[in-house]
Amino acid sequence: MSGPAPEPDSGAESLSSDEKEVTPNGMEGSSGSSGSAEEQPEGEASSEDSSSSSSEEESDEEQEEKESPPYCSESGGSCLPPCEHCRNENDQKEQVTPRRLAGGQFMVQLDAEGSYQCSSTGLIFEVTGRARISYCLLSWSKFARLVTPPWIVGGPLFDVRCSAPGALLSIQFPHCLCLGGQGSGVAFKVLHIKGGGAAIEPSAEFSASHVKWVVSSLSPVGPLIHSQEPLQYHGAVILYKAIDEHPSLSFWVYLATNNDSFIKDISKAVKHSKRKFVQIEKPPVCQKLLQEGKKYRLICEPEAEITPEEIEFVDGSLLKLKSYFEVYLEKPDDFTLSLVEQDSDETVWKARLRERDWIHYDQNKNEQKRSTGSVKRRKPALSILEEEGLHSKKQKTGGTADEMGAKSLTDKQLLVIAKLLDRHWREMAIECLQMEMKDIDDIRASEDDVTMQKLLLLRKWRDREQGQGTAEALQRSLGEKATYEILQALRGFLAQS
């Protein structure tokens, strides 16, 4: 690692008395006294007693999530590979895969002295012995008032807890900058958010990828940076497609730094939008570094309506509202998106989007007729099974399922389907069953068991159908997203009715 960098002339200013203070658990609350982000000199640690962390220790019986979140941006595991300028100095660190707990928590059990790197978040823990460490990703925007010039955000913010606080010597936080061998003009510190406000504490050292902090006490901590020169960032482009009934295409395109807190904020903003979106998986890594203050424009081939025409890049970690491009196309055809630096006209990122990237979601429910010259599509297995089920009923009764008064699926039948839903069940619920993200969040908050969450979701769908929650209706709703096993189960239910 590099040695400590030169310090800037001034640190963070005190906060006014009417500002909200931040408690150690990351929640905002009113405080009777004024808080401050006090800068501490090199080598001086915080005097706060580390015992404050032990009372918050995670229970061994915390329900572990058996499935990964739908997007890496929500998990905190979006670390991008190093660029050609950045050496990977952490190959010698032992990699550990954390358990994912409820509420976005991670947990690692370290059994011996050493340095260990979390494979999901990039955090590096140095311990003197056995320790159980739990941690979660936080949003910088909640603590924006604690970050004052000349300091700016340098990487993700984490709340870290340890079963044996004295055993956790240091934490290395991944930063989102490309130093490119020019680290001599850069100063790193960390913002340590505590019950009485916040303090800017010294970093021990920094490398091309991490900022090392000697643990003084445990509460939310994240890296800050100060530089006299323009900063260059590792960047990512994140795509979301609107889900609606209109045959046209609408995308939100975000330009982000390689900062997990920033990326998680984007995911949360999209999730809480009044519109429904699904993330389109394309290689996110920018092939050129992003520079603060430079302008970038998005180009679409064939031409599309793009708003705004350009975006001036800034690290928006502290902003609640993140900037994005909106791309609108009348026809759902294949197209190419390119992010271009305006001054040099160089391409920073490029991706080809094809109809199959979103058509399997049945997002737009497009009922457009293909031209007579287009290729005729094979009838999906779902339709075949539906026809077989209905044909069987006609042979036995001479009528359709509707004529027979088909019954809604029972709880027992829904449980069978719940057990067959794969790890993408949340996306399927939004895309196929027209559920809101809030519905899923409410269910997950009320029930820890994943199978029961799926069952409650299916019950909600059935109840909403008002007596029409039949096997046939569920087949139609799931469409081509239904697996063969689910189709077989629903076919069995059809045969029984």
C-alpha positions in Angstrom: 0.0 0.0 0.0 1.0 3.6 -0.5 1.9 5.8 2.5 -0.5 8.4 3.9 -1.2 11.2 1.5 -0.8 15.0 2.1 -3.6 16.5 4.1 -5.7 19.4 2.8 -5.6 22.7 4.5 -9.1 22.5 6.0 -11.4 19.8 7.2 -15.1 19.4 7.5 -17.0 22.2 9.2 -19.3 21.8 12.1 -23.0 21.1 11.6 -25.6 23.6 12.7 -27.8 22.8 15.7 -31.0 22.3 13.8 -29.6 19.5 11.7 -30.6 15.9 12.4 -28.0 13.7 14.0 -27.2 10.2 13.0 -27.3 7.3 15.5 -24.9 4.4 15.3 -27.5 2.2 13.7 -27.7 4.4 10.7 -31.1 6.0 11.5 -31.7 9.7 11.6 -33.0 11.2 14.9 -33.4 14.5 16.5 -30.6 15.7 18.8 -30.6 18.3 21.4 -27.1 19.3 20.8 -25.3 20.2 17.6 -23.4 17.5 15.8 -20.1 17.9 13.9 -17.8 16.1 11.6 -14.6 16.8 13.6 -11.4 16.1 11.8 -8.8 14.2 13.9 -5.1 14.5 13.3 -3.0 11.5 12.1 -2.5 8.8 14.7 -5.3 10.0 17.0 -8.1 7.6 17.3 -11.7 8.3 18.4 -12.2 8.1 22.2 -15.6 6.5 21.8 -15.8 3.3 23.6 -16.0 0.3 21.3 -18.5 -1.4 23.5 -21.3 0.3 21.7 -21.0 -2.2 18.9 -21.3 -5.3 21.0 -24.9 -4.6 22.1 -25.9 -4.6 18.5 -24.5 -8.1 17.8 -26.3 -10.2 15.3 -28.1 -13.3 16.7 -27.0 -16.7 15.6 -30.6 -17.5 14.9 -31.0 -14.7 12.3 -32.9 -16.0 9.4 -30.5 -16.6 6.5 -31.8 -15.7 3.0 -31.6 -18.8 0.8 -31.6 -16.8 -2.4 -29.5 -13.9 -3.7 -31.1 -10.6 -4.4 -32.3 -10.2 -8.0 -29.6 -7.7 -8.8 -26.0 -7.5 -7.7 -26.5 -3.7 -7.1 -28.8 -4.6 -4.2 -26.5 -7.1 -2.7 -23.5 -4.8 -2.4 -21.6 -7.2 -4.7 -21.0 -5.0 -7.7 -17.3 -4.7 -7.5 -15.9 -4.1 -10.9 -12.6 -5.6 -12.2 -9.5 -3.4 -11.9 -8.5 -1.4 -15.0 -5.2 -1.6 -16.7 -3.8 1.2 -14.5 -4.8 -0.4 -11.2 -2.8 -3.3 -9.8 -4.7 -6.0 -8.0 -2.8 -6.0 -4.8 -5.2 -8.2 -2.9 -4.6 -11.6 -4.5 -2.7 -12.7 -1.4 -5.8 -12.0 0.8 -7.9 -15.0 1.7 -11.3 -14.7 0.0 -14.3 -15.4 2.2 -17.9 -15.8 1.0 -20.4 -14.2 3.4 -23.7 -15.5 4.5 -26.6 -13.3 3.4 -28.9 -12.5 6.2 -32.3 -10.8 6.2 -32.4 -7.1 5.8 -29.4 -6.9 3.4 -27.0 -8.0 6.1 -23.8 -9.9 5.4 -22.0 -12.1 8.0 -18.6 -13.8 8.0 -17.1 -16.2 10.6 -13.3 -15.8 10.8 -11.6 -18.5 12.8 -8.0 -17.4 12.9 -5.7 -14.4 12.8 -5.1 -12.9 9.3 -6.5 -10.7 6.6 -9.7 -11.7 4.8 -11.5 -10.2 1.8 -15.3 -10.4 1.4 -16.0 -11.8 -2.1 -19.3 -9.9 -2.3 -18.4 -6.4 -1.1 -14.6 -6.1 -1.4 -14.1 -5.2 2.3 -10.9 -6.5 3.8 -10.9 -7.4 7.5 -7.7 -7.8 9.6 -8.3 -9.8 12.8 -6.1 -11.0 15.6 -8.2 -14.1 16.2 -11.6 -15.7 16.0 -14.4 -13.2 15.3 -17.9 -13.1 13.7 -18.4 -9.9 11.7 -21.7 -8.7 10.3 -22.1 -5.7 8.1 -24.5 -3.9 5.7 -24.3 -1.4 3.0 -25.7 2.1 3.7 -26.7 5.1 1.6 -24.5 8.2 1.7 -27.5 10.4 0.8 -28.9 9.9 4.3 -25.7 11.5 5.8 -25.1 14.1 3.2 -25.0 16.9 5.7 -22.0 15.3 7.5 -19.8 15.4 4.4 -18.6 19.0 3.8 -15.9 20.5 1.5 -13.1 19.9 0.8 -14.0 16.3 1.4 -16.1 14.2 -1.0 -17.3 10.6 -1.0 -14.6 8.1 -2.0 -16.4 4.7 -1.8 -19.2 2.8 -0.2 -20.5 3.3 3.3 -20.8 0.3 5.7 -22.1 -0.3 9.1 -19.9 -3.0 10.7 -20.4 -5.0 13.8 -18.1 -7.6 15.5 -18.7 -10.3 18.1 -15.2 -9.5 19.5 -14.5 -5.8 18.8 -11.0 -6.0 20.1 -10.1 -8.7 17.6 -10.9 -6.5 14.6 -7.8 -4.4 14.0 -8.5 -2.7 10.6 -10.9 -2.5 7.8 -10.0 -1.7 4.2 -12.8 -0.1 2.2 -12.8 -0.4 -1.6 -12.7 3.0 -3.3 -14.1 4.0 -6.7 -11.2 6.0 -8.1 -8.4 5.2 -10.6 -5.3 6.7 -9.1 -3.2 5.8 -12.2 0.0 6.1 -10.3 -0.9 9.7 -9.4 -1.8 9.1 -5.7 0.7 11.6 -4.3 -1.8 14.5 -4.7 -4.7 12.6 -3.1 -5.7 12.6 0.6 -7.9 9.8 2.0 -9.7 9.8 5.3 -12.8 8.1 6.7 -16.1 9.6 7.9 -16.9 7.8 11.2 -20.6 8.4 12.1 -21.3 8.1 15.8 -24.1 8.8 18.3 -22.9 12.3 18.9 -22.4 13.3 15.3 -19.5 12.3 13.1 -15.7 12.6 13.0 -13.3 12.6 10.1 -10.6 10.1 11.1 -7.2 9.4 9.5 -6.7 6.5 7.1 -3.7 4.3 7.8 -2.7 4.0 4.2 -4.3 3.5 0.8 -3.7 1.4 -2.4 -4.9 1.4 -5.9 -8.1 -0.2 -4.8 -8.6 0.2 -1.0 -8.4 2.7 1.9 -7.2 1.2 5.2 -8.7 2.4 8.5 -7.5 1.3 12.0 -10.7 0.5 13.9 -11.4 2.9 16.8 -15.0 1.9 17.4 -17.7 0.3 15.3 -20.5 2.3 13.7 -21.1 3.5 10.1 -17.8 4.2 8.4 -16.9 5.1 4.8 -13.9 6.6 2.9 -13.6 10.3 2.0 -11.2 11.9 -0.5 -9.7 15.3 -1.2 -7.7 16.2 -4.3 -6.5 19.4 -6.0 -6.7 17.7 -9.4 -9.7 16.4 -11.3 -10.6 12.9 -10.2 -11.1 9.9 -12.5 -13.6 7.2 -11.6 -14.2 3.6 -12.6 -17.7 3.8 -14.0 -20.7 1.6 -14.8 -23.8 2.0 -17.0 -27.0 0.4 -15.6 -30.0 -0.2 -17.7 -33.7 -0.4 -16.7 -36.6 -1.0 -19.0 -40.1 0.2 -18.3 -42.8 -2.5 -18.0 -46.2 -1.3 -19.4 -48.8 -2.1 -22.0 -47.6 0.3 -24.6 -45.9 -1.3 -27.6 -43.1 1.3 -27.6 -39.9 1.0 -25.6 -38.7 3.1 -22.7 -35.4 2.8 -20.9 -33.7 4.6 -18.0 -29.9 4.6 -18.4 -27.9 5.5 -15.3 -24.2 6.5 -15.3 -22.7 5.5 -11.9 -19.4 5.3 -10.2 -18.1 1.9 -9.0 -19.5 2.6 -5.6 -21.9 0.0 -4.1 -23.8 2.6 -2.1 -24.4 4.7 -5.2 -25.5 1.6 -7.2 -27.8 0.5 -4.4 -29.4 4.0 -4.3 -30.2 3.7 -8.0 -31.8 0.3 -7.5 -33.9 1.7 -4.6 -35.0 4.8 -6.6 -36.2 2.6 -9.5 -38.0 0.2 -7.1 -39.9 3.1 -5.5 -40.8 4.7 -8.8 -44.5 4.8 -9.7 -43.6 3.0 -12.9 -42.5 -0.6 -13.1 -39.0 -1.5 -14.3 -36.8 -4.5 -14.8 -33.1 -4.4 -15.1 -31.6 -5.4 -18.4 -28.4 -7.3 -17.9 -25.6 -6.0 -20.1 -21.8 -5.6 -19.3 -21.9 -2.5 -17.1 -18.2 -1.6 -17.0 -17.1 1.6 -18.8 -14.1 1.0 -21.0 -12.7 4.5 -20.3 -12.5 6.3 -17.0 -15.1 8.9 -16.1 -13.9 12.4 -15.1 -15.8 14.7 -12.9 -17.0 17.8 -14.7 -16.8 16.3 -18.2 -20.0 15.9 -20.2 -21.2 12.7 -21.7 -24.0 12.0 -24.2 -25.9 8.9 -25.1 -26.3 7.9 -28.8 -28.8 5.4 -30.1 -28.6 3.6 -33.5 -31.2 3.6 -35.0 -32.1 7.1 -33.8 -34.2 7.3 -30.7 -35.6 10.1 -28.5 -33.1 10.7 -25.7 -33.6 13.1 -22.8 -31.5 14.9 -21.7 -29.1 15.3 -24.6 -26.0 15.2 -22.3 -25.1 14.8 -18.6 -22.3 16.4 -16.8 -20.7 13.7 -14.7 -20.5 14.1 -10.9 -20.3 11.6 -8.1 -23.9 11.7 -7.1 -23.5 9.6 -3.9 -24.8 12.4 -1.7 -27.8 13.2 -3.9 -31.2 11.6 -3.3 -32.2 12.1 -6.9 -29.8 10.4 -9.4 -29.4 11.7 -12.9 -30.3 9.4 -15.8 -30.9 9.3 -19.6 -34.4 8.4 -20.7 -34.5 6.5 -24.1 -37.7 6.2 -26.0 -38.2 4.2 -29.2 -41.5 3.8 -31.1 -40.8 0.4 -32.5 -39.5 -2.6 -30.4 -36.5 -3.3 -32.7 -32.9 -4.2 -32.0 -30.7 -1.1 -31.3 -27.3 -0.1 -30.1 -26.5 2.4 -27.2 -23.2 4.2 -26.9 -22.0 6.5 -24.2 -19.6 9.1 -25.7 -17.4 11.7 -24.0 -18.4 15.0 -25.6 -15.0 16.7 -25.7 -13.0 13.8 -27.3 -16.0 12.0 -29.0 -14.5 8.8 -27.7 -16.8 5.9 -26.8 -16.9 5.1 -23.1 -19.4 2.3 -23.2 -21.4 0.4 -25.8 -24.0 -2.3 -25.8 -26.3 -4.0 -28.4 -29.8 -4.5 -27.1 -31.9 -7.2 -28.8 -35.6 -7.9 -28.6 -34.8 -11.2 -26.8 -33.2 -9.2 -24.0 -36.7 -8.2 -22.8 -39.3 -10.1 -24.9 -39.2 -13.1 -22.6 -40.4 -10.9 -19.7 -43.6 -10.2 -21.7 -43.0 -6.7 -20.4 -45.0 -4.7 -22.9 -47.6 -7.3 -23.7 -47.2 -6.3 -27.3 -50.1 -7.5 -29.4 -48.6 -6.1 -32.6 -49.0 -8.3 -35.7 -45.7 -9.2 -37.3 -45.4 -8.5 -41.0 -46.3 -11.4 -43.4 -42.6 -11.7 -44.3 -41.6 -12.2 -40.7 -40.6 -15.6 -39.3 -43.5 -17.5 -37.8 -42.8 -18.3 -34.2 -43.2 -21.7 -32.7 -46.2 -22.1 -30.3 -44.9 -22.2 -26.7 -45.3 -25.3 -24.6 -47.7 -23.4 -22.4 -50.3 -23.0 -25.1 -50.0 -26.6 -26.1 -50.6 -27.7 -22.5 -53.6 -25.4 -22.2 -55.1 -26.7 -25.4 -54.5 -30.3 -24.2 -56.2 -29.6 -20.9 -59.2 -27.9 -22.5 -59.5 -30.6 -25.2 -59.6 -33.2 -22.5 -62.3 -31.4 -20.7 -64.3 -31.0 -23.9 -64.1 -34.7 -24.6 -65.4 -35.6 -21.1 -68.0 -32.9 -20.7 -68.5 -31.3 -24.0 -67.7 -27.8 -22.6 -64.8 -25.6 -21.7 -63.3 -25.0 -18.3 -65.3 -21.8 -17.9 -68.5 -23.7 -18.7 -67.6 -26.2 -16.0 -67.0 -23.4 -13.4 -63.4 -24.1 -12.8 -62.3 -23.7 -9.2 -59.6 -21.5 -7.8 -56.4 -23.1 -6.8 -56.3 -24.3 -3.2 -53.6 -23.4 -0.6 -52.2 -26.9 -0.9 -51.9 -26.5 -4.7 -50.4 -23.1 -4.4 -47.8 -24.5 -2.0 -46.8 -27.0 -4.7 -46.2 -24.2 -7.1 -44.4 -22.1 -4.5 -41.9 -24.8 -4.0 -41.2 -25.0 -7.7 -40.6 -21.2 -8.2 -36.9 -20.5 -8.7 -34.7 -17.7 -7.4 -36.2 -15.2 -9.8 -39.7 -15.4 -8.3 -39.7 -11.8 -7.4 -39.1 -10.6 -10.9 -41.7 -13.1 -12.1 -44.3 -11.7 -9.6 -43.8 -8.2 -11.0 -43.6 -9.1 -14.7 -46.2 -11.8 -14.9 -48.5 -11.5 -11.9 -48.6 -7.7 -12.0 -47.5 -7.4 -8.3 -46.0 -4.2 -6.9 -42.5 -4.2 -5.3 -44.2 -2.9 -2.2 -46.3 -6.1 -2.1 -43.2 -8.2 -2.1 -41.4 -6.1 0.5 -44.4 -6.3 2.8 -44.6 -10.1 2.5 -40.8 -10.4 3.1 -41.1 -8.2 6.1 -43.9 -10.3 7.7 -42.4 -13.8 6.8 -38.8 -15.0 7.0 -39.3 -18.4 5.3 -38.7 -18.0 1.5 -41.2 -20.7 0.6 -43.9 -19.1 2.7 -43.1 -15.8 1.1 -43.8 -17.3 -2.3 -47.0 -18.9 -1.0 -48.3 -15.6 0.4 -47.5 -14.0 -2.9 -49.5 -16.6 -4.8 -52.4 -16.3 -2.4 -52.4 -12.5 -2.9 -52.6 -13.2 -6.7 -55.4 -15.7 -6.3 -57.5 -13.4 -4.0 -57.1 -10.5 -6.3 -58.5 -12.7 -9.2 -61.8 -12.8 -7.2 -62.7 -16.5 -7.8 -60.8 -16.7 -11.1 -57.5 -17.8 -9.6 -57.5 -21.1 -11.5 -54.7 -23.3 -12.7 -55.5 -22.2 -16.2 -55.4 -18.5 -15.2 -52.0 -19.0 -13.6 -50.7 -20.6 -16.7 -51.8 -17.7 -18.8 -50.3 -15.2 -16.4 -46.9 -16.9 -16.1 -46.6 -17.4 -19.9 -43.3 -18.6 -21.1 -41.7 -17.7 -17.8 -43.2 -20.9 -16.3 -40.7 -23.8 -16.0 -41.6 -27.2 -17.3 -42.1 -28.5 -13.8 -44.6 -25.7 -13.1 -46.4 -26.5 -16.3 -46.6 -30.2 -15.4 -48.0 -29.4 -12.0 -50.6 -27.0 -13.4 -51.5 -29.6 -16.0 -52.2 -32.0 -13.2 -54.4 -29.6 -11.4 -56.3 -29.0 -14.6 -56.9 -32.7 -15.0 -58.2 -32.9 -11.4 -60.8 -30.1 -11.9 
